[in-house]
Amino acid sequence: MTSQQMGLRIASLIFALVAIFHVIRLFRHTAVTVGSHVIPMGLSWAGLIVGGLLCLWMWRLSSAAR
């Protein structure tokens, strides 16, 4: 495995963790507050989709990089 493949797989796992944390927030209905602003649940849906797509993209790139 090359260094590029390893880097892409690590990035993919990080994006997978982001997506998993968004799924957990959506199922547990956890409120997130930054300062005095409450972050809406819709952003977790967006984070789940973006994180999941980036995870798949990076993993596929790591498989193609040879």
C-alpha positions as CSV (number, residue, x, y, z in Angstrom):
1,M,0.0,0.0,0.0
2,T,1.4,3.3,-1.0
3,S,1.5,6.4,1.1
4,Q,-1.2,8.0,-1.1
5,Q,-3.5,5.1,-0.6
6,M,-2.9,5.2,3.1
7,G,-3.7,8.9,3.3
8,L,-6.9,8.5,1.3
9,R,-8.1,5.6,3.5
10,I,-7.4,7.6,6.6
11,A,-9.3,10.5,5.2
12,S,-12.1,8.2,4.3
13,L,-12.3,6.8,7.9
14,I,-12.4,10.4,9.3
15,F,-15.3,11.3,7.0
16,A,-17.0,8.0,8.1
17,L,-16.7,9.0,11.7
18,V,-18.2,12.4,10.9
19,A,-21.1,10.7,9.2
20,I,-21.6,8.3,12.1
21,F,-21.6,11.1,14.7
22,H,-24.3,12.9,12.6
23,V,-26.4,9.6,12.6
24,I,-26.0,9.4,16.4
25,R,-27.1,13.0,16.8
26,L,-30.1,12.4,14.5
27,F,-31.3,9.3,16.4
28,R,-30.7,10.7,19.9
29,H,-32.1,14.2,19.0
30,T,-29.1,15.8,20.7
31,A,-29.2,19.5,20.9
32,V,-26.0,21.3,19.9
33,T,-25.5,24.9,21.0
34,V,-22.6,27.1,19.9
35,G,-22.5,30.2,22.0
36,S,-26.2,31.3,22.0
37,H,-27.1,29.7,18.7
38,V,-28.8,26.3,18.5
39,I,-27.7,24.3,15.5
40,P,-30.7,22.9,13.6
41,M,-31.1,19.1,13.0
42,G,-31.2,19.8,9.3
43,L,-27.5,20.5,9.3
44,S,-26.9,17.0,10.6
45,W,-28.7,15.6,7.6
46,A,-26.5,17.7,5.4
47,G,-23.4,16.6,7.4
48,L,-24.5,12.9,7.1
49,I,-24.9,13.1,3.3
50,V,-21.7,15.1,2.7
51,G,-19.6,13.1,5.1
52,G,-20.9,9.8,3.7
53,L,-20.3,10.9,0.1
54,L,-16.8,12.1,0.9
55,C,-16.1,8.8,2.7
56,L,-17.1,6.8,-0.3
57,W,-15.3,9.0,-2.7
58,M,-12.0,8.8,-0.8
59,W,-12.3,5.1,-0.4
60,R,-12.9,4.6,-4.1
61,L,-9.9,6.9,-4.9
62,S,-7.7,4.8,-2.6
63,S,-8.7,1.6,-4.4
64,A,-8.0,3.2,-7.8
65,A,-4.6,4.7,-6.8
66,R,-2.0,2.1,-7.7
